[in-house]
Amino acid sequence: MTELERKQDRAPIPADWTYAPAPESRDIVRLRERYGLFVGGEWVEAKESYTTIDPAHEEPLAEVGQATDAEVQAAVGAAREAYDNGWSALPGSERAKYLFRIARILQERSREFAVLESLNGGKPIKESRDVDVPLAAAHFFYYAGWADKLEYAFPNREPKPLGVAGQVIPWNFPLLMLAWKIAPALAAGNTVVLKPAETTPLSALHFCDVLRQAELPPGVVNIITGDGRTGAAIVKSEVDKVAFTGSTEVGKAIQRELAGSGKKLTLELGGKAANVIFDDAALDQAVEGIVNGIYFNQGHVCCAGSRLLVQESVYEDVIDKLKRRLTTLRVGDPLDKNTDVGAINSKQQLEKIEELVESGKEEGAAIYQPPCRLPEKGYWFVPTVFTDVAQSYRIAQEEIFGPVLSVLTFRTPDEAVEKANNTPYGLSAGVWTEKGSRILSMAQRLRAGVIWANTYNRFDPTSPFGGYKESGFGREGGLHGLEPYLDFE
């Protein structure tokens, strides 16, 4: 026997291909035991507080302030004073310097913010690291570039800042939504009072240290925390513009509250997006797009491709490939770099997902869930696919906001358009086909604010995002994202 043959005999054969844990250290970010409210460039102790937790382990992370009506008014007052006493009159080139500083600091501290996003929100660290934090920094860079060019962006319109912007953001993308709101507001010359979501306040509170590092003038950005009562107080306060991202139900209530007030309003609300697969699509690529469209961030995405429309001739192939792909998704610790699907953000959200999935079973849809061992503690849900779904089923009509996909079929492009548009929402859609003409035709007919072609869930600060119908109005991102923060004389 040759030496080579002896070496081959002794070569170890792996029993399986299970990934070894690759945890990111949570020691990278240092949390305070208690956070107050960031008002006028200083920390103010809140009269009331609550505990924010880690949804993957149900462990407390920090005590956070619950802002009262009086504390909200104080924050608005600080923002108004900063606006009147220099920020609004500051040349755009000077405002841009602060935005550039913020962007660079976010890049320098990206690892720390990525850990915090996953720790408080439950999303996989690779998503926080590769998507959320880089995109947040990119938005500040982008709007820094526009700050001294507003007269060129809107020629012959004399753009002026509005004043104080009240902003309420959701829990699914805490840092990214903060960037979407704050960057254009500051570039346009406004000051800000921002409230992060009740369950994920830590990214915004940690961002206050970025503002300190950037030496932003006191009161230009104020961060106050709390539940829906705090958000309602911001809407009712003396702000000049309200920007809200969240549920359609709350968005409607805000619109009713502001009707006739003269305050500017933009709403980015729920969605029930259709991801349309034609028979000439590259199916392996499409399956990756399907997975990214609905299981990214545990399905906690307003533009998630939660309705899959597959042309009948390739239906079986797509479902077989999709089920096989689901068996490879790793559900578990958000801080493990191998994790694909992390923790559901809260117990309340998990119960909503479970209730809608039960309704799908009761109405007659066929459910598929891959073999999956969930952690004993924390809030978890197995990636799920429903087939044999009718248009009337709740799982095909209501926003689940979880890792649950409903599959329907179609025969012709006309039928695909009709089914895709059969929803009260209109935030996004996806089209998978090799024909450019079909992509353009579908894009013209689909009633959605954003339409992806042969990809899904791709974002860029230069591209506007927003919806139609019950998905809200107004746009964020791109040049369009500046307009809601400007007045034109």
Secondary structure, DSSP 4 states (H G I P E B T S, - for coil): --HHHHHHHH----S--PPPP-BPPGGGSPPPSEE-EEETTEEE--SEEEEEEETTTTEEEEEEEE--HHHHHHHHHHHHHHIIIIITTS-HHHHHHHHHHHHHHHHHTHHHHHHHHHHHH---HHHIIIIIHHHHHHHHHHHHHHTT-HHHHSTTS-EEE-SEEEEE--SSSHHHHHHHHHHHHHHTT-EEEEE--SS--HHHHHHHHHHHHHTPPTTSEEE---SHHHHHHHHHSS-SEEEEES-HHHHHHHHHHHTTS--EEEEE-----EEEE-TTS-HHHHHHHHHHHHHGGGG--TT---EEEEEGGGHHHHHHHHHHHHTTPPBS-TTBTT-SB---S-HHHHHHHHHHHHHHHHHTPEEE-------SSS-----EEEES--TTSHHHHS---SSEEEEEEESSHHHHHHHHT-SSEESEEEEE-S-HHHHHHHHHHS--SEEEES--S---TTS-B--EETTEES-BSTGGGTGGGEEE-
